[in-house]
Amino acid sequence: MKYFLAICITILMSVNSISSQEKAITHKVEKGETISQIAQKYQVTPFDIYQLNPDAQSGLKPNSVLLIPKKSGAKIVEIKSNPINSNVKGPTGVTHEVTPKETLYGIEKKYGVSDEDLKKANPFIEKEGLQIGQVLTIPSKNSVKNSVVNKVATVTQEKYVYHDVLAKETKYSIAKQYGISIAELEKRNPEVVSNLPIGYRLIIKGTAPKVMEQADLKKETKEVKKEIVKQIPIATSTEVKYSTYEVQPKETLYSLSKTYGMSQEEFVALNPELKNGVEIGMILKVPVKTSLVNEERKEYAALTKNNNLGYRKRMVLLLPFNIPLIESDTINSNASRLKKDKFLNMTLDFYAGALMAIDSAKTLGLPLDIEIYDSQETKNSSNVASIIKKNNLETANAIIGPFYQSNAEIAAQLLSVNNIPVISPLSKDVGNPYTNLYQTIPTSEVIKNTMFDYMRAHNGNIMAVVDKKKESIVQYIKEYQKDVPFVAFKENGSVSAESLKSMLQKGKMNYVVMETGNTWMIKTTIAAMVGSMSDYQVQLVILEPNETLDTDEIKFANLIKLKLMYPSVTRDDETPGGIVFEKEFKKINSIYPSDYATRGFDVTFDTMMRLVQNKTFEETVNSAATKQIENKFEYYKKEDGGYTNKGVFIMYYDSDLTIKEAN
């Protein structure tokens, strides 16, 4: 597999401009020169030089000749003065080469310059964004001082701009709308540092006219609030109800605020202790979610080629190969990078699976044109906006990727005008409500709901054994599964066998939902269930992965007896189709497919089959659910916009020591 992946990298890195050498000049390397110095001299990036001179990545040799890309229509001159204004006299501006994981904020803080001054000195940042390998000009202190003087001179003439806060707006969205930072917004409006009240009039630029009396301002704000209230959908209850929630491992302020539909600022205002950071076990105040509406489940169907309209469809994959980062890495070889970089391995595995799906499409003769681009993404940056613009992706029929939720949302936002489906292949985040964004990973709430729906569909009698430390599960059952009783515990922490047996019913399956990592609690629950099997039908159920069940302390034979059942996003496919896929993948890549490789196949193949129907992608999503090798795709429209996947498998331990899918 690693050999195959290394070949993938080599192929991808070679897909450069064919005519690049025709538009190049030469440079003779002098002793002591570096790539960065040469790039700065010719106003190009190190990446540009490495593209034409791949051998240079192993080091520069004096007197060797490099090809330097010549930018069309631009003169190549040596930078000798501050490029902000060649007429300004003073110390020369410093330059800075952007490295991986750097941000504008970090660079500005490092050199003590403002966001405005840095962008003024490097206007291309506004259009292209911050990219690895860029050489930035850091304005000198004199130029910054001149900028400050100019500001002071014009401040009295600056136009007054204000913004009235609407429902669901955040500081981030408002700051982004006006091209300013959150810090600038808070500096002009210190009253909103702790919260952002609806109807508040924010000063964006300039100074509020002094002629407006405070009473008039209050009156106008009140009128604005009345208009805003008219825009807010009427809820069943005007009072917001709150409950408590215990922070779980790997949860962040971002993920928590998304889960409860709040901005990060609003969430911190509700829980001031979060100002010092998120810690596992913290008890937070959270808004109670409204009960989910039961929807009629979709029928599963095997989609076949059904395109009688005669035209081809265009599908695009945006995958984070991050080729410029690989090319600029002069320390690690491709092989060593593959050993260290888990994200790259995940990307290439997904890509390998997607290629299998594309080959299947060719075999089936599907009328599709496939394009693959390097999204060059990290959690906080990507090349998505540039790719969409340069390649006119507004005309595509579907986009798979990017990987990170924030970048998928950027793509969805840019393509929302034409309602181009953006399929988020790997993100588990809840996501912002974009009508054209499709989340392929079911949320944790959907997974739990599916398990309870299954038990009720089989007329089961349900009870719960939940550790008090599992506050989130306790809260979930109390809110969404109110008819499920909790089994009592003894003073020593063991499950009360009497309490459990008193809840069992004859003539139906009794499902015992157990959520705890406590070994003693698990043992006593299992003992009570096994002891009642002579009189009752019982089955053990878990909602989340439980590592304690895999230890030697818990007898596997008892889990088989109780037919342990659980919800899962994926399954091990032992059908003829699944076996053929594994064999073909191994034949090509010399290794069996990983979960990411199989997901790459499933997401890509499912999207392609939906595109070759005589209807739009959205219409197929609304009419049919599908089941691929290891994943289900059962999309439903969310109330606030976009689609979520509710395709979840119910798996159980069978008596033949295998894990099977429940019917």
C-alpha positions, 0 to 999 in steps of 0.5 A: 500500500505504501508503495502505491501511495508513494506512486500516487504522490509522485503522479500528483506532484508531476501534474504541473503546467506543461509550458512552465519552462517556456516562461522561465529565466535562468539563475546561477546559484552563488555560494551561500544563497538559499531558495528563499533569497532567490525566490524573494529576488525574483518575486516568486515563491520557493514552491514555484522554483521547486516545481521547475527544479525538483533536484533543488529540494536536496540542496543548492550547489554553487554555480548550478543553474536554476530555472526561474518562472517568469510571471507574464506581464511583470518585470523581474527586479531586485527588491531594494526598497519597501514595496509599499511605496518606492518613494518613501525613504527610511529603513528597508522593510523586512520580509517573511516567508510563510511556513506551515501552520502560520496564521496572519494573526501570529505573523502580525503579533510576531512583528508588531504590525496591524492587520491593516498595515500587513494587508496594505503592504501585501495586497495579494493576501486579500485575493489569494489568502495566506499560503505556504511559501509566500514571501510577505513584506513586513512594513517598517516602523516608519511606514507604520507611523506614516500610516498611523499619522494618515489615519489620525488626519482622516479620522474626522472625515471617516464615514460613520457605519453601523450594524444592528445585530440580527438573530443568530448573528455572531461577532465572527460573521459580522466582522467577516461581513465588514472585513474587520477582526473581532478584536477591532469590533470589540474595541469599537464596541466594548459593551459586547465583549461578554455577549452580543444582544439582539438589536444592539447597534454596533459601530463598524467605522467612524464615530456615532453622531453626537446629535443623536440623544440617548433617548432617541437611540434607545427608542430606535433600538427598541424599534429595531428589536420589534422588527427583529422579533417579527423575523424570529420563528415562533417557538412552542414556548418563549422561555428557553429551558436549560439543563446540565451537560458533562464535558466528554474527552476530545470535546472543544469549545467549537464542537460544544457550541455547534452542538447546541446551536450557539456561537462560541461567545454566547456559549462562554457567556452562558458558562463564564468558567470556559474563559479558562479553557474546556476541561473533561468533566466540567458541568456546563449549562446548556439549552434543552434541545427540542424533541426530534420529529419522527420521520418516515424512513426511506426505502433502501434501493440499489441505484442503476444507470438511468440517464436517458437525457443524453448529457454528461455530468461533472463531478469534482473531488477536493482532497487535501494532498497538500503537495506544496507542503510535500515539495517544500519539505527538504528534510523528509523523504516521501517514505518517511513522511508516509510513516509520520503523517497520519493525515496524508495516509488518510487522504491517500487511502480515501483517494485509493478507494475513490479511484476504485469507484471511478474505475467501476464507473468507467466499466459501467459506462457512466456518463461522468467527467471526473476532476480531482484537485489538491485542496491544500487544506489545514483546519484553518486554511485551504485553497478551496476558494481559489480552485472554485474560481479558477476552474469554474466549479459553479458548473459542476454537478457535485463536489466531494470534499473538502475534508475539514468541516470549516473548509466544506462550509466555505465551499458550500457557501461559495456554491450555494447560489447555484445549489451545487451539492457539497458532500462532506466525506469525513467530518463529524461536526454538526455544521452550519446550515447551508442548504447545499451541504450534505454531511455523510457521517451521522451525528452521535445523536442520530446514532443513539436515536437509531438504536432506540428506534430499532428497539421500539420497532421490535416491540421491546421493553427498554430499561437503562443502566447508566453510570452517574458519571455518564451525565450526557447519556443520562440527560439524553435519555431524560430528554428524548427517551422519557419512557425509559426507566433507570435501574437502581444501584446499591450503595457499593456501586453494583447494580440492584438485581432486584430493581432490574428483574422488577422491570423485566416483562415476559413475552417480549424482548427486554433490552438493557441499555448499559452505559458505564466504564466501571468494571464492577458495574458491568459485571453485576449487570451481566450477572443479573441478566444472565441469571434471569435468562431462564425466565425472560428474554434479555439482550444487552445494548450499548450506545457508544464504544466501550473499551472495558468490554474488550478487557480480560475482566469481562467474559466474551462468552457472556457477551455472546449469550446476551447477544450484545447489540450496538449501533455503528456507522460502518459494518464488515461486509461479508457479501459477495460484493464486499469480498470482490471489492477487498480482493480487487483492492488488494490486487491493485494496492498489495494490501487490504483496504482501510476504513478510509479507503472503503469510505472513499469508495462508498462516498464516491460511488454513491455520489456518482450513481445518484448523478446518473439518474434522470433527476437532480442529486437532491431529488435522488437524496429525497427519494432513496436511501442506499447501502454501499460496501460498508456505509449507508446513505440515508439523507434527511433535510435538517430544519435549519438547512442542509442534509444529515445522514441517518444511515446507521447499522445495528450490529450484534454478537451472534452465537457462531462468534461472528458479528452480524447486522440485525434485521 
